[in-house]
Amino acid sequence: MPKHILVTGPSRSGKSEWAETLADKVNQPVIYVATAQENPDDPEWQERIEKHRLRRPSHWQTLSVPHDLSITIEQIKPPCCLLVDSLGTWVANELEQDEASWQAIASKLLTTVQKSSVDLIFVAEETGWGVVPAYPLGRLFRDRLGHLTRQLGTIVDTTYLVTGGHVLNLSLLGEPLTNIE
């Protein structure tokens, strides 16, 4: 049985490090699915990407997947663990989609996850814990990511929250919501 895991939390909380620790324990080949797009004009962004790159074991394969996440998941066969880092960046890459297109893309991802026979670990940012963004695109991003993370959390086997220097297994501590919008 494949395991599907969601690791969520605020910025700089250690989400990626925890997801990498989990992937390392799977005892299968790991494919790191990087959703970030390189941007040589943004040195700070490039530095973040490089820090992630340097932290990963050299024997892990890396795929750059800024858009076609469902297709990538469908194409990978077991035994394998896919670590997707991160859903927030992937959602940001899809912000230009109109609402109907976005709903189709998100629905396809959720269906693909449910059907997948490989171990999956998703990293997702919690963006809705702060101030409501003052601009429409920021609110759209926050709402799309929050809704997708909520839906994904109901279909994965385990959901972890990483915050304040601690990892909490929400699947053991929490009660799942049954009505998803």
C-alpha positions in Angstrom: 0.0 0.0 0.0 1.5 3.4 -0.9 1.5 6.1 1.7 0.4 9.6 0.9 1.5 12.3 3.2 0.9 16.1 3.5 3.4 18.3 5.4 2.1 21.8 6.0 3.1 24.8 8.0 4.2 28.5 7.9 7.2 30.0 6.2 10.7 28.8 7.4 9.1 26.3 9.7 11.1 23.2 8.6 8.4 21.7 6.4 10.8 20.7 3.6 13.3 19.3 6.0 10.6 17.2 7.7 9.4 16.0 4.3 12.9 15.1 3.3 13.4 13.2 6.6 10.2 11.2 5.8 11.3 10.5 2.2 14.7 9.3 3.4 12.9 6.7 5.7 10.8 5.2 2.9 13.6 2.9 1.8 12.8 3.4 -1.9 14.2 5.5 -4.7 13.2 9.2 -4.1 12.3 11.6 -6.8 12.3 15.2 -5.7 9.6 17.1 -7.7 10.7 20.8 -7.6 7.8 23.1 -8.6 9.9 26.3 -8.4 11.1 27.9 -11.6 14.6 29.2 -11.9 14.9 32.9 -12.1 18.5 34.2 -12.7 17.2 37.8 -12.2 16.2 37.1 -8.6 19.4 36.1 -6.6 17.5 35.6 -3.4 15.1 33.1 -5.1 18.1 31.3 -6.7 19.7 31.1 -3.2 16.6 29.5 -1.8 16.5 26.9 -4.6 20.2 26.2 -4.1 19.8 25.7 -0.3 17.1 23.1 -1.0 19.3 21.5 -3.7 22.4 21.2 -1.4 20.3 19.7 1.4 19.1 16.8 -0.7 21.0 13.5 -0.9 22.9 13.2 -4.1 21.4 9.9 -5.0 17.9 11.4 -5.2 16.6 12.2 -8.7 15.2 15.7 -9.2 12.5 16.7 -11.7 11.5 20.3 -12.4 7.7 20.3 -12.7 6.3 23.9 -12.6 3.0 22.9 -14.2 2.2 19.3 -15.2 2.1 17.8 -11.7 -0.7 15.4 -12.3 1.0 14.0 -15.4 4.3 13.6 -13.6 2.6 11.7 -10.8 0.7 9.4 -13.2 3.9 8.6 -15.1 6.0 7.4 -12.1 5.7 3.7 -11.2 6.6 2.0 -7.9 8.7 1.4 -6.1 9.3 5.1 -5.7 8.6 8.0 -3.4 7.8 11.3 -4.9 8.5 14.4 -2.7 6.6 17.4 -4.1 8.0 20.7 -2.9 5.9 22.7 -2.9 2.2 23.0 -3.6 2.3 26.8 -2.9 4.8 27.4 -5.7 2.8 25.1 -8.0 -0.4 27.0 -7.3 1.4 30.3 -7.9 2.6 28.9 -11.3 -1.0 28.3 -12.2 -2.5 31.6 -11.0 -3.2 32.8 -14.6 -5.7 30.0 -15.1 -9.4 31.1 -15.0 -11.5 29.6 -12.3 -13.0 26.8 -14.4 -9.5 25.8 -15.7 -8.1 25.9 -12.2 -10.9 23.8 -10.8 -10.2 21.2 -13.5 -6.5 21.2 -12.8 -7.0 20.9 -9.0 -9.6 18.2 -9.4 -7.3 16.2 -11.7 -4.5 16.5 -9.1 -6.7 15.2 -6.3 -8.0 12.3 -8.5 -4.4 11.4 -9.5 -3.3 11.3 -5.9 -6.1 9.0 -4.9 -5.2 6.6 -7.8 -1.4 6.8 -7.4 0.4 3.6 -6.5 3.6 5.4 -5.4 4.5 6.9 -2.1 3.7 10.7 -2.2 4.9 13.4 0.1 3.5 16.9 -0.5 4.9 20.1 1.1 2.3 22.9 1.4 2.6 26.4 2.8 0.0 27.8 5.3 -0.7 31.2 3.9 -4.0 32.0 5.5 -2.8 32.5 9.1 -2.0 36.2 8.7 -3.4 39.3 7.2 -5.9 39.0 4.3 -3.9 40.2 1.3 -4.8 43.7 0.2 -4.7 42.8 -3.5 -6.9 40.4 -5.6 -4.1 38.2 -6.8 -2.8 37.6 -3.3 -6.3 36.7 -2.1 -6.7 34.4 -5.1 -3.4 32.6 -4.3 -4.2 32.3 -0.6 -7.7 30.9 -1.3 -6.7 28.5 -4.0 -3.8 27.1 -1.9 -5.9 26.9 1.2 -8.7 25.1 -0.5 -6.4 22.6 -2.3 -4.4 21.9 1.0 -7.7 21.3 2.8 -8.9 18.9 0.1 -5.6 17.1 0.0 -5.6 16.8 3.7 -8.8 14.7 3.6 -7.4 12.1 1.1 -3.9 11.5 2.3 -3.0 9.0 5.0 -1.2 11.4 7.3 -1.0 15.1 7.6 1.8 16.8 9.6 1.9 20.4 10.8 5.4 21.8 11.3 5.5 25.0 13.4 7.4 26.5 16.3 10.2 24.0 16.0 7.9 21.0 16.4 6.2 18.4 14.2 2.6 17.5 15.0 0.9 14.5 13.4 -2.6 16.1 12.8 -4.0 12.8 11.7 -3.5 11.4 15.2 -4.3 14.6 17.1 -7.1 16.1 15.0 -10.6 15.3 13.8 -11.0 15.4 10.0 -13.6 17.7 8.5 -16.2 15.8 6.6 -17.7 18.6 4.5 -15.3 20.0 2.0 -16.6 22.9 -0.1 
